[in-house]
Amino acid sequence: MAQLTNIRESISGVSLDEETTKMIEMQKAYEASARMIRVADEMLETVLSLKRM
């Protein structure tokens, strides 16, 4: 089975393990970016609410 997987990957030129790893890395980066945007939005809301007082 492993040999067939290696042959298929060598023909297709795509490593499923590498692609899965890259996808997980990109997902984590997206989540981190979303958290940063959320925090910036909360900070801006706080600043604006202080100005309204």
mmCIF entry with sequence, helices, sheets and N, C-alpha, C, O atoms, coordinates in Angstrom:
data_MODEL
# 
_entry.id   MODEL 
# 
_entity.id                         1 
_entity.type                       polymer 
_entity.pdbx_number_of_molecules   1 
# 
_entity_poly.entity_id                      1 
_entity_poly.type                           'polypeptide(L)' 
_entity_poly.nstd_linkage                   no 
_entity_poly.nstd_monomer                   no 
_entity_poly.pdbx_seq_one_letter_code       MAQLTNIRESISGVSLDEETTKMIEMQKAYEASARMIRVADEMLETVLSLKRM 
_entity_poly.pdbx_seq_one_letter_code_can   MAQLTNIRESISGVSLDEETTKMIEMQKAYEASARMIRVADEMLETVLSLKRM 
_entity_poly.pdbx_strand_id                 A 
# 
loop_
_entity_poly_seq.entity_id 
_entity_poly_seq.num 
_entity_poly_seq.mon_id 
_entity_poly_seq.hetero 
1 1  MET n 
1 2  ALA n 
1 3  GLN n 
1 4  LEU n 
1 5  THR n 
1 6  ASN n 
1 7  ILE n 
1 8  ARG n 
1 9  GLU n 
1 10 SER n 
1 11 ILE n 
1 12 SER n 
1 13 GLY n 
1 14 VAL n 
1 15 SER n 
1 16 LEU n 
1 17 ASP n 
1 18 GLU n 
1 19 GLU n 
1 20 THR n 
1 21 THR n 
1 22 LYS n 
1 23 MET n 
1 24 ILE n 
1 25 GLU n 
1 26 MET n 
1 27 GLN n 
1 28 LYS n 
1 29 ALA n 
1 30 TYR n 
1 31 GLU n 
1 32 ALA n 
1 33 SER n 
1 34 ALA n 
1 35 ARG n 
1 36 MET n 
1 37 ILE n 
1 38 ARG n 
1 39 VAL n 
1 40 ALA n 
1 41 ASP n 
1 42 GLU n 
1 43 MET n 
1 44 LEU n 
1 45 GLU n 
1 46 THR n 
1 47 VAL n 
1 48 LEU n 
1 49 SER n 
1 50 LEU n 
1 51 LYS n 
1 52 ARG n 
1 53 MET n 
# 
_struct_asym.id          A 
_struct_asym.entity_id   1 
# 
loop_
_struct_conf.conf_type_id 
_struct_conf.id 
_struct_conf.pdbx_PDB_helix_id 
_struct_conf.beg_label_comp_id 
_struct_conf.beg_label_asym_id 
_struct_conf.beg_label_seq_id 
_struct_conf.pdbx_beg_PDB_ins_code 
_struct_conf.end_label_comp_id 
_struct_conf.end_label_asym_id 
_struct_conf.end_label_seq_id 
_struct_conf.pdbx_end_PDB_ins_code 
_struct_conf.beg_auth_comp_id 
_struct_conf.beg_auth_asym_id 
_struct_conf.beg_auth_seq_id 
_struct_conf.end_auth_comp_id 
_struct_conf.end_auth_asym_id 
_struct_conf.end_auth_seq_id 
_struct_conf.pdbx_PDB_helix_class 
_struct_conf.details 
_struct_conf.pdbx_PDB_helix_length 
HELX_P HELX_P1 AA1 ALA A 2  ? SER A 12 ? ALA A 2  SER A 12 1 ? 11 
HELX_P HELX_P2 AA2 LEU A 16 ? ARG A 52 ? LEU A 16 ARG A 52 1 ? 37 
# 
_struct_conf_type.id          HELX_P 
_struct_conf_type.criteria    ? 
_struct_conf_type.reference   ? 
# 
loop_
_atom_site.group_PDB 
_atom_site.id 
_atom_site.type_symbol 
_atom_site.label_atom_id 
_atom_site.label_alt_id 
_atom_site.label_comp_id 
_atom_site.label_asym_id 
_atom_site.label_entity_id 
_atom_site.label_seq_id 
_atom_site.pdbx_PDB_ins_code 
_atom_site.Cartn_x 
_atom_site.Cartn_y 
_atom_site.Cartn_z 
_atom_site.occupancy 
_atom_site.B_iso_or_equiv 
_atom_site.pdbx_formal_charge 
_atom_site.auth_seq_id 
_atom_site.auth_comp_id 
_atom_site.auth_asym_id 
_atom_site.auth_atom_id 
_atom_site.pdbx_PDB_model_num 
ATOM 1   N N  . MET A 1 1  ? 0.825   -1.195 0.000   1.00 0.00 ? 1  MET A N  1 
ATOM 2   C CA . MET A 1 1  ? 0.000   0.000  0.000   1.00 0.00 ? 1  MET A CA 1 
ATOM 3   C C  . MET A 1 1  ? 0.867   1.255  0.000   1.00 0.00 ? 1  MET A C  1 
ATOM 4   O O  . MET A 1 1  ? 0.602   2.195  -0.750  1.00 0.00 ? 1  MET A O  1 
ATOM 5   N N  . ALA A 1 2  ? 1.896   1.273  0.835   1.00 0.00 ? 2  ALA A N  1 
ATOM 6   C CA . ALA A 1 2  ? 2.788   2.427  0.910   1.00 0.00 ? 2  ALA A CA 1 
ATOM 7   C C  . ALA A 1 2  ? 3.511   2.634  -0.413  1.00 0.00 ? 2  ALA A C  1 
ATOM 8   O O  . ALA A 1 2  ? 3.727   3.766  -0.845  1.00 0.00 ? 2  ALA A O  1 
ATOM 9   N N  . GLN A 1 3  ? 3.882   1.527  -1.051  1.00 0.00 ? 3  GLN A N  1 
ATOM 10  C CA . GLN A 1 3  ? 4.569   1.630  -2.331  1.00 0.00 ? 3  GLN A CA 1 
ATOM 11  C C  . GLN A 1 3  ? 3.647   2.245  -3.381  1.00 0.00 ? 3  GLN A C  1 
ATOM 12  O O  . GLN A 1 3  ? 4.079   3.097  -4.158  1.00 0.00 ? 3  GLN A O  1 
ATOM 13  N N  . LEU A 1 4  ? 2.388   1.826  -3.412  1.00 0.00 ? 4  LEU A N  1 
ATOM 14  C CA . LEU A 1 4  ? 1.435   2.397  -4.362  1.00 0.00 ? 4  LEU A CA 1 
ATOM 15  C C  . LEU A 1 4  ? 1.225   3.884  -4.099  1.00 0.00 ? 4  LEU A C  1 
ATOM 16  O O  . LEU A 1 4  ? 1.106   4.671  -5.038  1.00 0.00 ? 4  LEU A O  1 
ATOM 17  N N  . THR A 1 5  ? 1.178   4.271  -2.829  1.00 0.00 ? 5  THR A N  1 
ATOM 18  C CA . THR A 1 5  ? 1.025   5.681  -2.480  1.00 0.00 ? 5  THR A CA 1 
ATOM 19  C C  . THR A 1 5  ? 2.225   6.477  -2.974  1.00 0.00 ? 5  THR A C  1 
ATOM 20  O O  . THR A 1 5  ? 2.064   7.564  -3.529  1.00 0.00 ? 5  THR A O  1 
ATOM 21  N N  . ASN A 1 6  ? 3.422   5.945  -2.776  1.00 0.00 ? 6  ASN A N  1 
ATOM 22  C CA . ASN A 1 6  ? 4.634   6.624  -3.248  1.00 0.00 ? 6  ASN A CA 1 
ATOM 23  C C  . ASN A 1 6  ? 4.647   6.765  -4.765  1.00 0.00 ? 6  ASN A C  1 
ATOM 24  O O  . ASN A 1 6  ? 5.037   7.806  -5.293  1.00 0.00 ? 6  ASN A O  1 
ATOM 25  N N  . ILE A 1 7  ? 4.224   5.724  -5.458  1.00 0.00 ? 7  ILE A N  1 
ATOM 26  C CA . ILE A 1 7  ? 4.178   5.777  -6.925  1.00 0.00 ? 7  ILE A CA 1 
ATOM 27  C C  . ILE A 1 7  ? 3.175   6.830  -7.382  1.00 0.00 ? 7  ILE A C  1 
ATOM 28  O O  . ILE A 1 7  ? 3.462   7.621  -8.280  1.00 0.00 ? 7  ILE A O  1 
ATOM 29  N N  . ARG A 1 8  ? 1.994   6.836  -6.757  1.00 0.00 ? 8  ARG A N  1 
ATOM 30  C CA . ARG A 1 8  ? 0.965   7.818  -7.136  1.00 0.00 ? 8  ARG A CA 1 
ATOM 31  C C  . ARG A 1 8  ? 1.464   9.242  -6.897  1.00 0.00 ? 8  ARG A C  1 
ATOM 32  O O  . ARG A 1 8  ? 1.264   10.119 -7.737  1.00 0.00 ? 8  ARG A O  1 
ATOM 33  N N  . GLU A 1 9  ? 2.111   9.474  -5.754  1.00 0.00 ? 9  GLU A N  1 
ATOM 34  C CA . GLU A 1 9  ? 2.615   10.808 -5.447  1.00 0.00 ? 9  GLU A CA 1 
ATOM 35  C C  . GLU A 1 9  ? 3.736   11.217 -6.391  1.00 0.00 ? 9  GLU A C  1 
ATOM 36  O O  . GLU A 1 9  ? 3.838   12.389 -6.755  1.00 0.00 ? 9  GLU A O  1 
ATOM 37  N N  . SER A 1 10 ? 4.571   10.276 -6.789  1.00 0.00 ? 10 SER A N  1 
ATOM 38  C CA . SER A 1 10 ? 5.661   10.615 -7.701  1.00 0.00 ? 10 SER A CA 1 
ATOM 39  C C  . SER A 1 10 ? 5.121   10.964 -9.084  1.00 0.00 ? 10 SER A C  1 
ATOM 40  O O  . SER A 1 10 ? 5.692   11.796 -9.788  1.00 0.00 ? 10 SER A O  1 
ATOM 41  N N  . ILE A 1 11 ? 4.030   10.331 -9.465  1.00 0.00 ? 11 ILE A N  1 
ATOM 42  C CA . ILE A 1 11 ? 3.433   10.623 -10.765 1.00 0.00 ? 11 ILE A CA 1 
ATOM 43  C C  . ILE A 1 11 ? 2.701   11.957 -10.728 1.00 0.00 ? 11 ILE A C  1 
ATOM 44  O O  . ILE A 1 11 ? 2.844   12.774 -11.637 1.00 0.00 ? 11 ILE A O  1 
ATOM 45  N N  . SER A 1 12 ? 1.927   12.173 -9.692  1.00 0.00 ? 12 SER A N  1 
ATOM 46  C CA . SER A 1 12 ? 1.133   13.399 -9.607  1.00 0.00 ? 12 SER A CA 1 
ATOM 47  C C  . SER A 1 12 ? 1.987   14.595 -9.221  1.00 0.00 ? 12 SER A C  1 
ATOM 48  O O  . SER A 1 12 ? 1.617   15.732 -9.515  1.00 0.00 ? 12 SER A O  1 
ATOM 49  N N  . GLY A 1 13 ? 3.119   14.366 -8.572  1.00 0.00 ? 13 GLY A N  1 
ATOM 50  C CA . GLY A 1 13 ? 3.978   15.462 -8.161  1.00 0.00 ? 13 GLY A CA 1 
ATOM 51  C C  . GLY A 1 13 ? 3.457   16.196 -6.939  1.00 0.00 ? 13 GLY A C  1 
ATOM 52  O O  . GLY A 1 13 ? 3.958   17.268 -6.601  1.00 0.00 ? 13 GLY A O  1 
ATOM 53  N N  . VAL A 1 14 ? 2.458   15.633 -6.274  1.00 0.00 ? 14 VAL A N  1 
ATOM 54  C CA . VAL A 1 14 ? 1.863   16.274 -5.107  1.00 0.00 ? 14 VAL A CA 1 
ATOM 55  C C  . VAL A 1 14 ? 1.959   15.326 -3.919  1.00 0.00 ? 14 VAL A C  1 
ATOM 56  O O  . VAL A 1 14 ? 1.547   14.169 -3.996  1.00 0.00 ? 14 VAL A O  1 
ATOM 57  N N  . SER A 1 15 ? 2.502   15.828 -2.839  1.00 0.00 ? 15 SER A N  1 
ATOM 58  C CA . SER A 1 15 ? 2.565   15.039 -1.612  1.00 0.00 ? 15 SER A CA 1 
ATOM 59  C C  . SER A 1 15 ? 1.385   15.430 -0.740  1.00 0.00 ? 15 SER A C  1 
ATOM 60  O O  . SER A 1 15 ? 1.257   16.584 -0.330  1.00 0.00 ? 15 SER A O  1 
ATOM 61  N N  . LEU A 1 16 ? 0.538   14.476 -0.465  1.00 0.00 ? 16 LEU A N  1 
ATOM 62  C CA . LEU A 1 16 ? -0.648  14.774 0.340   1.00 0.00 ? 16 LEU A CA 1 
ATOM 63  C C  . LEU A 1 16 ? -0.272  15.211 1.745   1.00 0.00 ? 16 LEU A C  1 
ATOM 64  O O  . LEU A 1 16 ? -0.938  16.064 2.330   1.00 0.00 ? 16 LEU A O  1 
ATOM 65  N N  . ASP A 1 17 ? 0.795   14.631 2.293   1.00 0.00 ? 17 ASP A N  1 
ATOM 66  C CA . ASP A 1 17 ? 1.252   15.025 3.625   1.00 0.00 ? 17 ASP A CA 1 
ATOM 67  C C  . ASP A 1 17 ? 1.699   16.483 3.639   1.00 0.00 ? 17 ASP A C  1 
ATOM 68  O O  . ASP A 1 17 ? 1.348   17.238 4.545   1.00 0.00 ? 17 ASP A O  1 
ATOM 69  N N  . GLU A 1 18 ? 2.476   16.873 2.629   1.00 0.00 ? 18 GLU A N  1 
ATOM 70  C CA . GLU A 1 18 ? 2.942   18.259 2.549   1.00 0.00 ? 18 GLU A CA 1 
ATOM 71  C C  . GLU A 1 18 ? 1.778   19.219 2.360   1.00 0.00 ? 18 GLU A C  1 
ATOM 72  O O  . GLU A 1 18 ? 1.719   20.270 2.998   1.00 0.00 ? 18 GLU A O  1 
ATOM 73  N N  . GLU A 1 19 ? 0.869   18.858 1.494   1.00 0.00 ? 19 GLU A N  1 
ATOM 74  C CA . GLU A 1 19 ? -0.276  19.732 1.234   1.00 0.00 ? 19 GLU A CA 1 
ATOM 75  C C  . GLU A 1 19 ? -1.158  19.864 2.473   1.00 0.00 ? 19 GLU A C  1 
ATOM 76  O O  . GLU A 1 19 ? -1.671  20.947 2.754   1.00 0.00 ? 19 GLU A O  1 
ATOM 77  N N  . THR A 1 20 ? -1.335  18.785 3.207   1.00 0.00 ? 20 THR A N  1 
ATOM 78  C CA . THR A 1 20 ? -2.122  18.830 4.442   1.00 0.00 ? 20 THR A CA 1 
ATOM 79  C C  . THR A 1 20 ? -1.435  19.727 5.463   1.00 0.00 ? 20 THR A C  1 
ATOM 80  O O  . THR A 1 20 ? -2.085  20.526 6.136   1.00 0.00 ? 20 THR A O  1 
ATOM 81  N N  . THR A 1 21 ? -0.119  19.589 5.574   1.00 0.00 ? 21 THR A N  1 
ATOM 82  C CA . THR A 1 21 ? 0.641   20.424 6.504   1.00 0.00 ? 21 THR A CA 1 
ATOM 83  C C  . THR A 1 21 ? 0.516   21.895 6.140   1.00 0.00 ? 21 THR A C  1 
ATOM 84  O O  . THR A 1 21 ? 0.304   22.738 7.011   1.00 0.00 ? 21 THR A O  1 
ATOM 85  N N  . LYS A 1 22 ? 0.646   22.206 4.850   1.00 0.00 ? 22 LYS A N  1 
ATOM 86  C CA . LYS A 1 22 ? 0.512   23.596 4.396   1.00 0.00 ? 22 LYS A CA 1 
ATOM 87  C C  . LYS A 1 22 ? -0.889  24.128 4.674   1.00 0.00 ? 22 LYS A C  1 
ATOM 88  O O  . LYS A 1 22 ? -1.052  25.279 5.078   1.00 0.00 ? 22 LYS A O  1 
ATOM 89  N N  . MET A 1 23 ? -1.892  23.294 4.458   1.00 0.00 ? 23 MET A N  1 
ATOM 90  C CA . MET A 1 23 ? -3.266  23.718 4.687   1.00 0.00 ? 23 MET A CA 1 
ATOM 91  C C  . MET A 1 23 ? -3.485  24.034 6.166   1.00 0.00 ? 23 MET A C  1 
ATOM 92  O O  . MET A 1 23 ? -4.138  25.022 6.501   1.00 0.00 ? 23 MET A O  1 
ATOM 93  N N  . ILE A 1 24 ? -2.945  23.201 7.045   1.00 0.00 ? 24 ILE A N  1 
ATOM 94  C CA . ILE A 1 24 ? -3.088  23.440 8.485   1.00 0.00 ? 24 ILE A CA 1 
ATOM 95  C C  . ILE A 1 24 ? -2.362  24.726 8.877   1.00 0.00 ? 24 ILE A C  1 
ATOM 96  O O  . ILE A 1 24 ? -2.878  25.512 9.672   1.00 0.00 ? 24 ILE A O  1 
ATOM 97  N N  . GLU A 1 25 ? -1.163  24.946 8.322   1.00 0.00 ? 25 GLU A N  1 
ATOM 98  C CA . GLU A 1 25 ? -0.426  26.179 8.613   1.00 0.00 ? 25 GLU A CA 1 
ATOM 99  C C  . GLU A 1 25 ? -1.212  27.404 8.171   1.00 0.00 ? 25 GLU A C  1 
ATOM 100 O O  . GLU A 1 25 ? -1.293  28.391 8.902   1.00 0.00 ? 25 GLU A O  1 
ATOM 101 N N  . MET A 1 26 ? -1.786  27.342 6.989   1.00 0.00 ? 26 MET A N  1 
ATOM 102 C CA . MET A 1 26 ? -2.566  28.475 6.482   1.00 0.00 ? 26 MET A CA 1 
ATOM 103 C C  . MET A 1 26 ? -3.809  28.707 7.329   1.00 0.00 ? 26 MET A C  1 
ATOM 104 O O  . MET A 1 26 ? -4.197  29.852 7.561   1.00 0.00 ? 26 MET A O  1 
ATOM 105 N N  . GLN A 1 27 ? -4.436  27.630 7.792   1.00 0.00 ? 27 GLN A N  1 
ATOM 106 C CA . GLN A 1 27 ? -5.612  27.751 8.644   1.00 0.00 ? 27 GLN A CA 1 
ATOM 107 C C  . GLN A 1 27 ? -5.253  28.430 9.959   1.00 0.00 ? 27 GLN A C  1 
ATOM 108 O O  . GLN A 1 27 ? -5.990  29.296 10.431  1.00 0.00 ? 27 GLN A O  1 
ATOM 109 N N  . LYS A 1 28 ? -4.122  28.045 10.556  1.00 0.00 ? 28 LYS A N  1 
ATOM 110 C CA . LYS A 1 28 ? -3.677  28.656 11.811  1.00 0.00 ? 28 LYS A CA 1 
ATOM 111 C C  . LYS A 1 28 ? -3.344  30.131 11.600  1.00 0.00 ? 28 LYS A C  1 
ATOM 112 O O  . LYS A 1 28 ? -3.656  30.964 12.451  1.00 0.00 ? 28 LYS A O  1 
ATOM 113 N N  . ALA A 1 29 ? -2.714  30.456 10.477  1.00 0.00 ? 29 ALA A N  1 
ATOM 114 C CA . ALA A 1 29 ? -2.387  31.851 10.180  1.00 0.00 ? 29 ALA A CA 1 
ATOM 115 C C  . ALA A 1 29 ? -3.660  32.666 10.004  1.00 0.00 ? 29 ALA A C  1 
ATOM 116 O O  . ALA A 1 29 ? -3.740  33.801 10.473  1.00 0.00 ? 29 ALA A O  1 
ATOM 117 N N  . TYR A 1 30 ? -4.654  32.096 9.332   1.00 0.00 ? 30 TYR A N  1 
ATOM 118 C CA . TYR A 1 30 ? -5.936  32.776 9.141   1.00 0.00 ? 30 TYR A CA 1 
ATOM 119 C C  . TYR A 1 30 ? -6.609  33.024 10.496  1.00 0.00 ? 30 TYR A C  1 
ATOM 120 O O  . TYR A 1 30 ? -7.124  34.114 10.743  1.00 0.00 ? 30 TYR A O  1 
ATOM 121 N N  . GLU A 1 31 ? -6.603  32.018 11.366  1.00 0.00 ? 31 GLU A N  1 
ATOM 122 C CA . GLU A 1 31 ? -7.212  32.166 12.684  1.00 0.00 ? 31 GLU A CA 1 
ATOM 123 C C  . GLU A 1 31 ? -6.502  33.248 13.494  1.00 0.00 ? 31 GLU A C  1 
ATOM 124 O O  . GLU A 1 31 ? -7.153  34.036 14.179  1.00 0.00 ? 31 GLU A O  1 
ATOM 125 N N  . ALA A 1 32 ? -5.181  33.290 13.418  1.00 0.00 ? 32 ALA A N  1 
ATOM 126 C CA . ALA A 1 32 ? -4.421  34.311 14.145  1.00 0.00 ? 32 ALA A CA 1 
ATOM 127 C C  . ALA A 1 32 ? -4.740  35.700 13.606  1.00 0.00 ? 32 ALA A C  1 
ATOM 128 O O  . ALA A 1 32 ? -4.888  36.647 14.378  1.00 0.00 ? 32 ALA A O  1 
ATOM 129 N N  . SER A 1 33 ? -4.847  35.826 12.298  1.00 0.00 ? 33 SER A N  1 
ATOM 130 C CA . SER A 1 33 ? -5.190  37.119 11.701  1.00 0.00 ? 33 SER A CA 1 
ATOM 131 C C  . SER A 1 33 ? -6.587  37.559 12.114  1.00 0.00 ? 33 SER A C  1 
ATOM 132 O O  . SER A 1 33 ? -6.816  38.731 12.410  1.00 0.00 ? 33 SER A O  1 
ATOM 133 N N  . ALA A 1 34 ? -7.504  36.625 12.132  1.00 0.00 ? 34 ALA A N  1 
ATOM 134 C CA . ALA A 1 34 ? -8.879  36.947 12.534  1.00 0.00 ? 34 ALA A CA 1 
ATOM 135 C C  . ALA A 1 34 ? -8.917  37.414 13.986  1.00 0.00 ? 34 ALA A C  1 
ATOM 136 O O  . ALA A 1 34 ? -9.659  38.335 14.326  1.00 0.00 ? 34 ALA A O  1 
ATOM 137 N N  . ARG A 1 35 ? -8.116  36.778 14.844  1.00 0.00 ? 35 ARG A N  1 
ATOM 138 C CA . ARG A 1 35 ? -8.049  37.197 16.254  1.00 0.00 ? 35 ARG A CA 1 
ATOM 139 C C  . ARG A 1 35 ? -7.484  38.607 16.374  1.00 0.00 ? 35 ARG A C  1 
ATOM 140 O O  . ARG A 1 35 ? -7.983  39.411 17.162  1.00 0.00 ? 35 ARG A O  1 
ATOM 141 N N  . MET A 1 36 ? -6.442  38.911 15.594  1.00 0.00 ? 36 MET A N  1 
ATOM 142 C CA . MET A 1 36 ? -5.845  40.249 15.642  1.00 0.00 ? 36 MET A CA 1 
ATOM 143 C C  . MET A 1 36 ? -6.851  41.304 15.196  1.00 0.00 ? 36 MET A C  1 
ATOM 144 O O  . MET A 1 36 ? -6.945  42.370 15.804  1.00 0.00 ? 36 MET A O  1 
ATOM 145 N N  . ILE A 1 37 ? -7.592  41.015 14.152  1.00 0.00 ? 37 ILE A N  1 
ATOM 146 C CA . ILE A 1 37 ? -8.600  41.960 13.671  1.00 0.00 ? 37 ILE A CA 1 
ATOM 147 C C  . ILE A 1 37 ? -9.687  42.146 14.718  1.00 0.00 ? 37 ILE A C  1 
ATOM 148 O O  . ILE A 1 37 ? -10.150 43.265 14.940  1.00 0.00 ? 37 ILE A O  1 
ATOM 149 N N  . ARG A 1 38 ? -10.098 41.060 15.362  1.00 0.00 ? 38 ARG A N  1 
ATOM 150 C CA . ARG A 1 38 ? -11.124 41.139 16.401  1.00 0.00 ? 38 ARG A CA 1 
ATOM 151 C C  . ARG A 1 38 ? -10.645 42.006 17.565  1.00 0.00 ? 38 ARG A C  1 
ATOM 152 O O  . ARG A 1 38 ? -11.403 42.833 18.072  1.00 0.00 ? 38 ARG A O  1 
ATOM 153 N N  . VAL A 1 39 ? -9.394  41.823 17.992  1.00 0.00 ? 39 VAL A N  1 
ATOM 154 C CA . VAL A 1 39 ? -8.845  42.610 19.096  1.00 0.00 ? 39 VAL A CA 1 
ATOM 155 C C  . VAL A 1 39 ? -8.752  44.078 18.702  1.00 0.00 ? 39 VAL A C  1 
ATOM 156 O O  . VAL A 1 39 ? -9.094  44.951 19.499  1.00 0.00 ? 39 VAL A O  1 
ATOM 157 N N  . ALA A 1 40 ? -8.297  44.363 17.492  1.00 0.00 ? 40 ALA A N  1 
ATOM 158 C CA . ALA A 1 40 ? -8.212  45.749 17.025  1.00 0.00 ? 40 ALA A CA 1 
ATOM 159 C C  . ALA A 1 40 ? -9.598  46.380 16.992  1.00 0.00 ? 40 ALA A C  1 
ATOM 160 O O  . ALA A 1 40 ? -9.762  47.541 17.368  1.00 0.00 ? 40 ALA A O  1 
ATOM 161 N N  . ASP A 1 41 ? -10.592 45.625 16.546  1.00 0.00 ? 41 ASP A N  1 
ATOM 162 C CA . ASP A 1 41 ? -11.961 46.129 16.510  1.00 0.00 ? 41 ASP A CA 1 
ATOM 163 C C  . ASP A 1 41 ? -12.472 46.434 17.918  1.00 0.00 ? 41 ASP A C  1 
ATOM 164 O O  . ASP A 1 41 ? -13.111 47.462 18.140  1.00 0.00 ? 41 ASP A O  1 
ATOM 165 N N  . GLU A 1 42 ? -12.189 45.539 18.866  1.00 0.00 ? 42 GLU A N  1 
ATOM 166 C CA . GLU A 1 42 ? -12.605 45.770 20.251  1.00 0.00 ? 42 GLU A CA 1 
ATOM 167 C C  . GLU A 1 42 ? -11.912 46.990 20.837  1.00 0.00 ? 42 GLU A C  1 
ATOM 168 O O  . GLU A 1 42 ? -12.529 47.767 21.564  1.00 0.00 ? 42 GLU A O  1 
ATOM 169 N N  . MET A 1 43 ? -10.626 47.162 20.523  1.00 0.00 ? 43 MET A N  1 
ATOM 170 C CA . MET A 1 43 ? -9.898  48.329 21.018  1.00 0.00 ? 43 MET A CA 1 
ATOM 171 C C  . MET A 1 43 ? -10.482 49.619 20.448  1.00 0.00 ? 43 MET A C  1 
ATOM 172 O O  . MET A 1 43 ? -10.632 50.607 21.166  1.00 0.00 ? 43 MET A O  1 
ATOM 173 N N  . LEU A 1 44 ? -10.807 49.608 19.171  1.00 0.00 ? 44 LEU A N  1 
ATOM 174 C CA . LEU A 1 44 ? -11.401 50.789 18.551  1.00 0.00 ? 44 LEU A CA 1 
ATOM 175 C C  . LEU A 1 44 ? -12.758 51.099 19.166  1.00 0.00 ? 44 LEU A C  1 
ATOM 176 O O  . LEU A 1 44 ? -13.073 52.263 19.414  1.00 0.00 ? 44 LEU A O  1 
ATOM 177 N N  . GLU A 1 45 ? -13.550 50.088 19.410  1.00 0.00 ? 45 GLU A N  1 
ATOM 178 C CA . GLU A 1 45 ? -14.851 50.294 20.051  1.00 0.00 ? 45 GLU A CA 1 
ATOM 179 C C  . GLU A 1 45 ? -14.679 50.893 21.445  1.00 0.00 ? 45 GLU A C  1 
ATOM 180 O O  . GLU A 1 45 ? -15.450 51.764 21.847  1.00 0.00 ? 45 GLU A O  1 
ATOM 181 N N  . THR A 1 46 ? -13.669 50.426 22.182  1.00 0.00 ? 46 THR A N  1 
ATOM 182 C CA . THR A 1 46 ? -13.405 50.962 23.512  1.00 0.00 ? 46 THR A CA 1 
ATOM 183 C C  . THR A 1 46 ? -13.016 52.428 23.437  1.00 0.00 ? 46 THR A C  1 
ATOM 184 O O  . THR A 1 46 ? -13.510 53.245 24.214  1.00 0.00 ? 46 THR A O  1 
ATOM 185 N N  . VAL A 1 47 ? -12.141 52.764 22.513  1.00 0.00 ? 47 VAL A N  1 
ATOM 186 C CA . VAL A 1 47 ? -11.712 54.153 22.348  1.00 0.00 ? 47 VAL A CA 1 
ATOM 187 C C  . VAL A 1 47 ? -12.911 55.044 21.979  1.00 0.00 ? 47 VAL A C  1 
ATOM 188 O O  . VAL A 1 47 ? -13.077 56.142 22.510  1.00 0.00 ? 47 VAL A O  1 
ATOM 189 N N  . LEU A 1 48 ? -13.723 54.549 21.073  1.00 0.00 ? 48 LEU A N  1 
ATOM 190 C CA . LEU A 1 48 ? -14.878 55.353 20.648  1.00 0.00 ? 48 LEU A CA 1 
ATOM 191 C C  . LEU A 1 48 ? -15.878 55.509 21.798  1.00 0.00 ? 48 LEU A C  1 
ATOM 192 O O  . LEU A 1 48 ? -16.489 56.568 21.940  1.00 0.00 ? 48 LEU A O  1 
ATOM 193 N N  . SER A 1 49 ? -16.049 54.495 22.598  1.00 0.00 ? 49 SER A N  1 
ATOM 194 C CA . SER A 1 49 ? -16.994 54.596 23.705  1.00 0.00 ? 49 SER A CA 1 
ATOM 195 C C  . SER A 1 49 ? -16.466 55.562 24.782  1.00 0.00 ? 49 SER A C  1 
ATOM 196 O O  . SER A 1 49 ? -17.253 56.241 25.442  1.00 0.00 ? 49 SER A O  1 
ATOM 197 N N  . LEU A 1 50 ? -15.144 55.623 24.958  1.00 0.00 ? 50 LEU A N  1 
ATOM 198 C CA . LEU A 1 50 ? -14.568 56.575 25.900  1.00 0.00 ? 50 LEU A CA 1 
ATOM 199 C C  . LEU A 1 50 ? -14.758 58.006 25.420  1.00 0.00 ? 50 LEU A C  1 
ATOM 200 O O  . LEU A 1 50 ? -14.970 58.914 26.223  1.00 0.00 ? 50 LEU A O  1 
ATOM 201 N N  . LYS A 1 51 ? -14.683 58.201 24.125  1.00 0.00 ? 51 LYS A N  1 
ATOM 202 C CA . LYS A 1 51 ? -14.852 59.544 23.559  1.00 0.00 ? 51 LYS A CA 1 
ATOM 203 C C  . LYS A 1 51 ? -16.298 60.019 23.728  1.00 0.00 ? 51 LYS A C  1 
ATOM 204 O O  . LYS A 1 51 ? -16.543 61.209 23.926  1.00 0.00 ? 51 LYS A O  1 
ATOM 205 N N  . ARG A 1 52 ? -17.241 59.099 23.651  1.00 0.00 ? 52 ARG A N  1 
ATOM 206 C CA . ARG A 1 52 ? -18.656 59.444 23.758  1.00 0.00 ? 52 ARG A CA 1 
ATOM 207 C C  . ARG A 1 52 ? -19.043 59.884 25.166  1.00 0.00 ? 52 ARG A C  1 
ATOM 208 O O  . ARG A 1 52 ? -20.040 60.582 25.347  1.00 0.00 ? 52 ARG A O  1 
ATOM 209 N N  . MET A 1 53 ? -18.261 59.480 26.161  1.00 0.00 ? 53 MET A N  1 
ATOM 210 C CA . MET A 1 53 ? -18.602 59.782 27.547  1.00 0.00 ? 53 MET A CA 1 
ATOM 211 C C  . MET A 1 53 ? -18.453 61.219 27.868  1.00 0.00 ? 53 MET A C  1 
ATOM 212 O O  . MET A 1 53 ? -18.704 61.628 29.001  1.00 0.00 ? 53 MET A O  1 
# 
